[in-house]
Amino acid sequence: MIKSVQNNARALVVGALMLAGTVLSSAQAEEISYNHASMLAGSCFNCHGTDGRYGEDSIPSIAGQPAGVLLAQLIAFKRDETPNTTVMNRIAKGYTEAELEALANYFASIRD
């Protein structure tokens, strides 16, 4: 029973993230709220941790980094301007530049 509830909750979160990405990409010029950015950040959590502080091995900590630095790196990944042996180039391509900016601002706002 508990496993079923957990699976249903995961399905709802994944569906909401997919819907949010679809809606937001069709309105790129629209300002993306902090709550939307936190939903978009779900795919970042897998590697960087839910607070962006994973920072082990080759995975950098992104929490509290300057938004401009994060955004520049994300855009470089999106445009294949950064040689990369991770999945970041492919992940960044799934976001609009407005969404990448929102993500950069979101992780920059995380403080100790």
N, C-alpha and C positions, 0 to 999 in steps of 0.2 A: 504494500500500500504506500509506504513512504517513498520507495523507489519510483513508483508511478507518479506521485505528486512532484518529485524532483525532476523527472523527465518532462512532465507537462510544463513545469516552470521554465526549464531550459528551452523548450520549444517556443514558449511565449517570448522569452528574451531574444532568441535568435530571430524570430519573426518580427519583433519590434525593431531590432537593429536593421534588418533587411528593408523594412518599410521606411524607416527613418532615412536610410541611405538613398532610397529611390526618391522620396519626397524632396530631400535636401538637394540632390543633384539636379533636379528640375528647376530649382530656384536658387542658383548659385549666388546671385547678387544679394539675396536676403541675409540678414545678420543671423548667425547661428548662435543660439543661446548656450549657456554653460551646461544646462541639462542635456541638450542635444549632443554637445561635444562629449559629455561623459558617456553617453550611449555609444557614440562613434568610437570612443576609446576602447571599447570592449575587445577589439582584435589586438590592440597594443598590450593588453593585460596578459595575454598568453605568454609573451616573452619577457616583457619589462616589469611584470607584476602589477597588481591592482593600484599601487600607489606610484608606479613608475620608478621604483628604487631597486629593482632586481640587481643590476650591476655585477653579475658574476661572469667570469670568463670573458667572452667577446660581446656580451650583451650590455650595452651601456645603460647607466642610470639616466633617465630623462627628466625626472621630477626636479622642479626648481631651476632648470636650465633656462637661459634667456629665450623668450619666444622667437625672436628674430633668428637666433642660431638654429633652433629646432625647425622653424619654417624653411629656412634656406636648405637645410639638410633634407627635409621631406620633399621639397620641390626638386632638388637635385636627384633624389631617388626616383621620383615620378618621371623625370625627363631622361633617365638613364645617363646622367652626367657624372655619377659617382660609381666607380667600379665597385662591385658588390658581390659577395659570395653568400649572402643571406637572402631572405625572402623580401627584404624591404622594398626593392624596386617593384616587385609584383604587388605588394600590399599598397604602396603609395599610389599606384595607378588606379586603384579602386575608389579613390577620393577626389573630389574636386579641389581646386586650389583654395576655395573658401572653407571647405571642410578641413583641409590641412592646416590652414591658419587657425581655425577654431581648436583643433587638436594641439597645436603648438601653444596657444594661449592657455588651454586647459592644463597641460602638464607644467607649464611655466608657473602657474598659480599654486601648484602644490608646494607647500613649505613644510619644514620640520615641525 
